[in-house]
Structures are given as structure tokens and as C-alpha cells.
Amino acid sequence: MSPADSTLPNGPLLKEPHPDTRSADPAAGEGTLSPLLSVRGLCKYFPVKSKGLFQKQVGEVRAADGITFDLMPGETLGLVGESGCGKTTTGRTILRALEPTSGEVWFRLGEEGADPRLPVKDGYVDLAKLSEDQLIPLRTRMQMIFQDPFSSLNPRMTVRDIVGEPMLIHKICKGSELEDRISDMLTKVGLKPEHRTRYPHAFSGGQRQRIGIARALMMNPSLVVCDEAVSALDVSVQAQVINLLQDLQAEMGLTYIFIAHNLDVVRHICDRIAVMYAGRIVELAKTEDIFKHPQHPYTRLLLSAVPNPDPDTPMNMDFTGEVADPGNLPQGCAFAPRCPLCTEICKHDTPSLLNVSKDRYSACHHSDQLF
């Protein structure tokens, strides 16, 4: 299948409307930008095996189930949801840190061209179909910032070795040129060049995360997945790192997938938000639209759980039940057992992610009741 068959620019539409965002500038015209990343029906299932000698597969955990969205150049897309909803699995599967079960991940290569080993179609390559060898030249364009700044850095390596290792692995530069680039990147992330000779234990949590950011951006990638990049930091340090990420995005033209639990952080940094529940995207819209007028009951549940500084404001949490088990999902809508809007159709038919209004997508049979 070519990218055009997968509803990339100038291609036919899907059988159902798909989450696609064009230029935010109305004067730029419809469809003036092409997605940097176009994900279609991405699935990642983990097998559940029986105990004993033979360990037969008796089920599967649907950690990511039919993920579909477009990501525009320079955009920040937030992935939010409760723990276990599949946010991190989705991010890692997109980057092929995890092997996808099915689906497509079309990545735009850009004007610089591509390695001749890559099966390029219409300027895109399907990351989900590439071999490990074919992925190597693309690793410089896709990077990840990890959640834990303590375990993500090798304690036996100096900052110079940690930040410079990607350049040596991909044989981009070495020697004095590498030293200059390391010093420049450390300065960009708010550290000093003389920190190169120190080991990770000599730094605070915020400084360690800056080292991780420097390592991720060393090869000037176009796509960066931030996996809970600030959740392990103090609140004051979180603000500094978020501002740093925004400054680097503007300076280097980065595109982020920002995975987080903290909705206040997501509201500050993200252009759009994809709300996930039980491995699926249940709502996708611009950030302010999500916060002002949620179009899915689960989104309303998440927002109602955000503490309000006014003690007289009720939380309005009219929801019951437990989070759905991705290894044993109920028939129909996975959120139905907890949803106050649940009707008979919700218990039997799984809702698709459909366009409910301009630039808004919701997977709910009753989203019209939430306007």
C-alpha cells in the first residue's frame, strides 16, 4: 500500500473521516501542509500465556488498538489518559522500540532525501514495515526523551560520552568537531561545556533530564517523543524544562509527541490533545477545545479530576466503576461500564473515532449530548 492509499496528502479519503490537521493559519489555505507523521490503525498486542510447561497463548492485552492520527511539522500532540491506557506503548511502537502487531506509520523523509535501501513512496516511508537495517538511517530523525532521568543515563559514562555516543554510532562526526557540537548542545539545554567530564551522579534530577534532552537532540531529529519527560521532576524544575522544550522546538523546528498525566502541563505545551482509554483514542481536538468543551465522557472525567483552587467548586465526578482491563475488554464501548450516558448501543457496538465538528474527533455514540 502506498502513502496515497493511506489518506496522506492528495490521496483518497478513508471509509470514515480521519483525524487530520492542516495549517493553523487560515490564510495559508486548506491542505497547505503535509503531515510529518501519519499513523493509521496502529496496533500493539501483548500475548497472555498460560502457566505451566507449554505456556499456550490464552489471550492478549490490547495496549494500542487502532491508533490513527496525523502529526504536522512543528506541532506538539499530547497523549493523555490514566495509567495503563497505552500512551507509552503507542509512542514506543511508533518509533519501533516495540514491534507493531499491525497498522501503518508513514514518516515523511523531507527534502534531504533518503537512504536507497528505504522503500520510499510519495516522499513517505512506512516505519512499521521496515527491517532493523532499514531503520538505522532513520534513527537520526526520530528520538525519545525518557521519563526517569536517573535510570535513562548510564552511570559509568561521562556526559561527553552520553551526549556524543549517537554521533559516533552513526559516524556523523568525531574528534574536535564532535567536541564542539557537544559543547554547543550542552549550552543550548542550559548546562556548561565544562560539565562534559562529569558523571550523571554529580547532577540533580533536572540537570540529568537536560542531559537526556541533549542526547536526544544531538542529531537534530525532526520527531521527538517525550515520554513523561517532566513527571519525575519537582514542580519548579518542570516549568524550566517545559520552557526549554518550547524554546528548542522554536529554534530547531522540532515536532513533539508529548505523553503526560498532568493536564496543566499538557495544556501549556500542546497544540492538540489525543485522549486515550483502554488502548484507543477516544477524543482528538485542539487543546483549548478539549478543556472548554469535552466531547467524550471520559475526557470529562479526566478534567473533573483536576484540582480546582476554589474550594467551593464541586468536582462533578458522576462516574463509577474501575478502569477497563485491556486484556479483557467488555463488548462494545470499553468505557460503557463507567459512563453515565451509557445506553444499549454502547454495550454492543464499539464507537469509531469520527469527525463530530470542525477539527474535532470523538469515539462516542452520544457525543452530541456533550456540546
Phi, psi and omega in degrees: 000134179271163177303327180296328178288345183255025176064032170282177185311135180070009178263167180290158179286155171292168175299332176238150178304143182244153179293105184222129181241134177256196183302139179285347180271113182300330181286345182286340179095158182288132173073028182281345178245147174256144180298142170286322181226133179228107183260131183227112174059036184288129180231141172223110180249136175254128182290144173251120185249152179285160177280162179113190186289317189270336174048066177284150177285125182245359179178191179206149176260118182271082184289324174225125190225094176076040181289129181220124174192163172247145179234120184273155178300135179079003182269156172241115179255124178268136172250117184232161180154170180292163177302134180090004182280348176108012183297305182295320178300319178299312180298317182288329178288323177301318180277359182065026166288334171239143180283126179290146175284319176197174178106179183230144177227091183275124183242128182279130187278331179092181186287341184286356178085195184208164175297137182298346179283347186274136177279084185273136177224119179057033178084002181240157175227140181272104183298330184291341185256358185277149174280171179299319179295321180290333180286336186305310180293344180269347182297333179290341185260353181226124182223169183224138172253122189272165185288311188265108181288351181271319182269347183274353178247136180288117184292346181266001180248144175284168178299321178302314181292320182295311184285325184274346183304316180301324180293324179286320180299317182268006175055046181274316177199169178202178177067218184296327178296319178295318179299319179295320181289325176295315180298318180296318181291321177299321177295321180297325183268007174092017176250172182258146179303329181289351176287354185301328186271359182271163178258160184305329183294345182275001185242156175283174181299318179295320178292322177297321179293327175295324176296317177298322177294318178300317179298317182293326186263000186302325183262016177054061180287164175262333181238129178231126175262117180261102184267095182052048190293343182236000187292336181269005184255158174298156185300316180296323179287326177305313181299320180295317182291321178298315177298323177297314179299320179292319178296317179293325177297316179293322183285321188253359179068041185277155173240128186247142157252113189252108181265127184200160171260327186284109183291331177294320177295315181298319180298326183285323191253339191262144174277320177226161181229134171250117180268126183249143175215126177052045174085001182234152171279121181256342175205142180217121182196174175296151188303310182295326177296321179299316185283328182275319185219077178298139184250014176221138180303326180292322175299319178297323177296314179300315182291327180290340180275352179286124181301137178255132182294344178273112184294342181272355181276122178290153182276340176056044179266080181267049182235147178230173175090176183253163178298139181298142177274113181296346176269353180209066184286144177287162176292147180081217181286129182294336182271354185306317181298342182251356192267130178286346179264004186300133174232185184298323181295328180294331183279349185236329184246126177282121182288143176268158178281103187239157178288116181257339174195182184301124177060023181232136180227137182216143177250072181213135178290342186235031182297336179294339179281353183254008179293000000 
